[in-house]
Amino acid sequence: MPQVEEVQPESNYRLKLRFVDGSEGVLDLSDKVGHGVYADWTDKDIFKAVRVTESGNITWPNDVDMCADSLYLKITGKSPVEIFDSPVTKTKSA
């Protein structure tokens, strides 16, 4: 399962993400600002307060969380099958 190792907020509501497997990239979240649960992000200080959780996801002080799995798919461009249907993640049946 993908886990975020480091997150750095950048200008224009972008996040630089690095995952434990070394994958990294920048994610543009500007289209979410001001909508629904992301309404508080109009205060840039709230957006910049993003941090990595113990489980490797990311979160903000206003209880907005993002799952590392979906972030990883966006950053790497991989499909769920490539990540979750690999020999590493499969369990053998008895």
N, C-alpha and C positions, 0 to 999 in steps of 0.2 A: 504494500500500500504506500503510495506517495506521501511524503511528509515534508512540509516546509521547514527549512533549517534557518533561513533568515529572510526578513522582509524589511525593505527600506522604502518609505514614501518618497515620491519624487514630485516634481511640479506637474500641474495640470491633471491631478487626480490619477496619477500612474503609480504603480507599485513595482519595485524591482524585487523579484523573488528568486531564491536559491533553494533547491530541494536537496535532501540528504544524498541522493544519487549523483549530485553534481550538476544536474540540469538547472538552467537559469534563464531568465528572460524578464521582459517588462510587460505588464498588463495594464491596459488603459481602462479605467473604470469611470471615466468622465460622463458617459451616457447614463449612469445610474444616479448621479448627484441630484438631490432634490426630489427624488421619487420614492414614495413608499417608505420602507425602513431606512432608506438612504437619505432621507430628508435632512438629518442632522449634519451630513457631510458638507452642507453649504458653509458650515463653520470649518474652515480648513484645519484648525487645530485639532478638531475631533478626527478628521480623516488621518492626519499625521500621527495620531496616537495608536495606530495599528501595531499589533504585536503577534508573536507566534505563541500558540497555546502549547501545553505539555503534550498534547496528542498530535502536534504538527499541523494544525489548521491555523487560520489567522482570525483575529477578533479585534473589535473596537470597544471602547468604554461604554457605548450605548447598546451593548449586547447584540451587535451585528456580527455574525460569524460567516466565514466562507470555508467550505470544505476543500482540503488539499487535493482530493481526487479531481474535482472539476477544474481547479486552478492548474494542475499539472497537465490536464488534457489541453487546455487553452494555450499554455506556454509551449508545450512540446509539439502540439499538432497531432499527437497520437490518438488512436481510437481506443475506446474502452477494451475492445478485444485484445489489442496489443499489450495492454497493461494488466488486465485482470484474467486473461485466458492464456497466460504464459505458463511454461513448465514450472516456474518458480512459485506461482500462486495456486496451481492445481494441487488437489489432494488426491492421493491414490485411494481407489475404492477397494474394499476388502474382498 
